[in-house]
Amino acid sequence: MKCGVAAVSVGALLLAAACNHSGAFGHFVGTVKTEWIEPNRRMRLLDDFAYVDAKGVEWKAPKGSVVDGASIPQVLWSVVGSPYTGEYRNASVVHDVACEKRDKPWQDVHRMFYEACLAGGVAEQKAKLMYAAVYHFGPKWAPGGASMYFMRAIPVEKEFEQLKTYVETQNPSLEQIEKFEAHR
């Protein structure tokens, strides 16, 4: 009988460890629960939610936070769907909140989005495309949170198409994606 109890105890410990183990790209804490607060796409979180990245940094989306998917550029929606669908939904929630808080550099926030997409099960190439879109077309801010705006020499749609082709055909690193410049 002692062997049976010991085996059950060891099994329970292994199961508990497996449930708390972070994947290579981190893990989510909690479940996204929301309520619509406007007829468009704004939603309020009903419970705390978070993403813990591979380095152990917790990206919090507290209860009461308002999310709207706006941190995912609309030009990307035709490729991956709207912000509330797909395997990247959880990543979009923590990304929205981080983009609203602006208490970390925008580059770190967008990199977190990429890793959270992978943690949520998004395929690597699709996650890279999404990262490329938020990095080049998503919100940017200066230290302290002031918005930064850039004038574009060519329409966003054309620049995005070039970026999309680059990511799909070259499989660049994240650093190469960051250095990408569209042809005019």
C-alpha positions in Angstrom: 0.0 0.0 0.0 2.9 2.4 0.8 4.2 2.0 -2.8 0.8 2.9 -4.2 0.5 6.0 -2.1 4.1 7.0 -3.0 3.4 6.5 -6.7 0.3 8.6 -6.5 2.2 11.3 -4.6 5.1 11.3 -7.1 2.6 11.4 -10.0 0.7 14.3 -8.4 4.0 16.2 -8.0 5.1 15.6 -11.6 1.7 16.7 -12.8 1.8 19.9 -10.7 5.3 20.6 -12.0 4.3 20.1 -15.6 1.3 22.4 -15.2 3.5 25.2 -13.8 6.4 24.8 -16.2 6.9 27.6 -18.7 7.3 26.7 -22.3 10.2 28.0 -24.3 8.3 31.2 -24.9 6.7 31.6 -21.5 3.1 31.0 -20.5 -0.2 32.7 -19.8 -1.7 33.1 -16.3 -5.5 33.0 -16.1 -8.2 33.1 -18.7 -9.3 36.1 -20.7 -12.8 37.0 -19.6 -14.3 40.2 -21.0 -17.5 42.2 -21.5 -18.3 44.4 -24.4 -18.4 48.1 -23.3 -19.1 49.8 -26.6 -20.8 48.8 -29.9 -17.4 48.8 -31.7 -14.6 46.5 -30.4 -13.8 47.8 -27.0 -13.9 45.3 -24.2 -13.2 45.4 -20.4 -11.3 42.6 -18.7 -13.4 41.0 -15.9 -10.4 39.2 -14.3 -6.7 39.6 -14.0 -4.8 38.0 -16.9 -1.0 37.9 -17.5 1.7 36.6 -19.7 5.0 35.5 -18.1 7.8 35.6 -20.7 10.7 33.1 -20.9 12.8 35.4 -18.8 10.2 35.4 -16.0 8.9 39.0 -16.6 5.2 39.2 -15.9 3.2 41.3 -18.3 0.0 42.1 -16.5 -3.4 42.9 -17.9 -5.4 43.7 -14.7 -9.1 43.4 -14.2 -10.8 46.5 -15.5 -8.3 47.1 -18.3 -9.9 48.1 -21.6 -8.7 46.4 -24.8 -9.7 47.0 -28.3 -7.1 45.2 -30.5 -5.9 48.6 -31.8 -2.3 47.6 -31.1 -2.5 45.1 -34.0 -2.4 47.2 -37.1 -5.5 47.0 -39.2 -3.4 46.3 -42.4 -2.6 42.9 -40.7 -6.3 41.9 -40.2 -6.7 40.7 -43.8 -3.8 38.3 -43.3 -4.4 36.9 -39.7 -7.9 37.9 -38.8 -9.3 40.4 -36.4 -7.7 40.9 -32.9 -10.2 38.7 -31.1 -9.8 35.6 -33.1 -7.1 33.0 -33.5 -4.3 31.7 -31.4 -2.9 35.2 -30.9 -5.9 36.5 -29.0 -4.3 36.2 -25.5 -1.1 37.9 -26.9 -3.2 40.8 -28.3 -4.7 41.4 -24.8 -1.4 41.8 -23.0 0.0 43.7 -25.9 -2.9 46.2 -25.9 -2.5 46.8 -22.2 1.3 47.2 -22.5 0.8 49.6 -25.4 -1.6 51.6 -23.3 0.6 51.7 -20.1 3.8 52.6 -22.1 5.9 51.8 -19.0 8.4 49.7 -21.0 10.1 50.5 -24.3 7.9 50.0 -27.4 10.5 47.6 -28.8 10.3 45.4 -25.7 6.5 45.4 -25.8 6.4 44.3 -29.5 9.0 41.6 -28.9 6.8 40.4 -26.0 3.9 40.2 -28.4 6.0 37.9 -30.7 6.9 35.6 -27.9 3.4 35.6 -26.5 2.1 34.6 -29.9 4.5 31.7 -30.0 3.4 30.7 -26.4 -0.2 30.8 -27.6 0.5 28.4 -30.4 0.9 30.7 -33.4 3.3 29.2 -36.0 6.7 30.8 -36.2 6.3 32.4 -39.7 2.9 33.8 -38.9 4.3 35.1 -35.5 7.2 36.8 -37.4 4.8 38.4 -39.8 2.7 39.7 -36.9 5.8 41.0 -35.2 7.0 42.7 -38.4 3.6 44.4 -38.6 3.5 45.7 -35.0 7.1 46.6 -35.1 6.8 48.7 -38.3 3.2 49.8 -38.2 2.1 49.5 -34.5 2.3 52.1 -31.8 5.6 53.7 -30.8 6.4 56.0 -27.9 9.4 57.8 -26.5 10.7 57.2 -23.0 8.1 58.5 -20.7 5.3 57.5 -23.0 4.9 60.4 -25.4 3.6 59.1 -28.8 5.9 59.1 -31.8 4.6 59.6 -35.3 6.4 59.0 -38.5 5.6 60.2 -42.0 5.5 57.4 -44.6 6.9 57.9 -48.1 4.7 55.2 -49.6 1.2 54.0 -48.6 1.1 51.6 -45.7 -0.5 48.8 -47.8 2.4 48.8 -50.3 5.0 48.9 -47.6 3.2 46.1 -45.7 3.0 44.0 -48.9 6.8 44.3 -49.3 7.4 43.4 -45.7 5.0 40.4 -45.9 6.9 39.1 -49.0 10.2 39.6 -47.3 9.1 37.6 -44.2 7.5 34.9 -46.2 10.4 34.4 -48.7 13.5 35.1 -46.6 12.5 33.8 -43.1 14.5 36.7 -41.5 15.6 36.9 -37.9 13.7 39.4 -35.7 16.8 41.7 -35.9 16.6 41.6 -39.7 12.8 42.4 -39.5 13.6 45.4 -37.4 16.1 46.7 -40.0 13.8 46.2 -42.9 13.2 49.2 -45.2 10.6 49.2 -47.9 11.6 50.1 -51.5 10.1 53.4 -52.7 
